[in-house]
Amino acid sequence: MNTTQEQRAEPTTDGLTPPLLDLKLEVVVVPVSDVDRARQFYEGLGWRLDADFSHGDSWRLVQMTPPGSPCSIMFGRGFTDAAPGTVKGTFLVVDDIDAARRQLARHGVAVSEAFHFDHGLLNTRGTSRVPGRDPQGRSYFSFAAFSDPDGNEWLLQEVTSRLPGRGFASDAATLTALFREAEGRHGQHEGSAPPHHWSDWYAGYVVARQRGDSPEQAIEAAARVLSERHGQSAPIA
């Protein structure tokens, strides 16, 4: 007898696809050889100290967060087997690559000149880096690099605008594009929707798109918002 158990999604009573559970990246582990030195380095960059716990001489854990980042880093002693300096190519997104480079330089950090990748083929191996910003001036394609005292390398990536569904961004251009997209989708389905305030539908749609959902999935998410807030189960379809 086959004892393998298969989990299947239970159908919903309102005919909508169940929402995916959030899986939020919270922490990146950065292996270091000297905890005090690493803490001093990242504090020197203006990163927030969230915690510094220790248990005797064999275990210590430090958590720090870059300015404006929802994700933190952890480093310490006795909680990772990774070799110090082996984390390469962790991205730090910035609005202005040149301003970010100047700020790092003011903190005494050796930061590379701006570069882009040959043929746009991004990699974290340190190869195919071409001097200068992206010749086409595209968002996502201009970089700079710096390392901590152990050699863990960070990539500064300039993101000036995001495509819908590419993660949360607060810049005006991105939000304008999302609101206009939501306006168009809402107009297509408003007639078949239960009575509601437009802001409820927009909120559900925009948040879903920022999480990476497709427009069709975002429409279902907006319908779920109406159902949860107003007790209306009819989908917008």
Secondary structure, DSSP 8 states (H G I E B T S, - for coil): ------------TTS-----------EEE---S-HHHHHHHHHHTT-EEEEEEEETTTEEEEEEE-TT-S-EEEEEESS--S-TT----EEEEES-HHHHHHHHHHTT--B---EEEGGG---SSS-SEEESS-TT--TT--EEEEE-TT--EEEEEE-S---TTS-----HHHHHHHHHHHHHHHHHHGGGS-S--HHHHHHHHHHHHHTT--HHHHHHHHHHHHHHHH-------
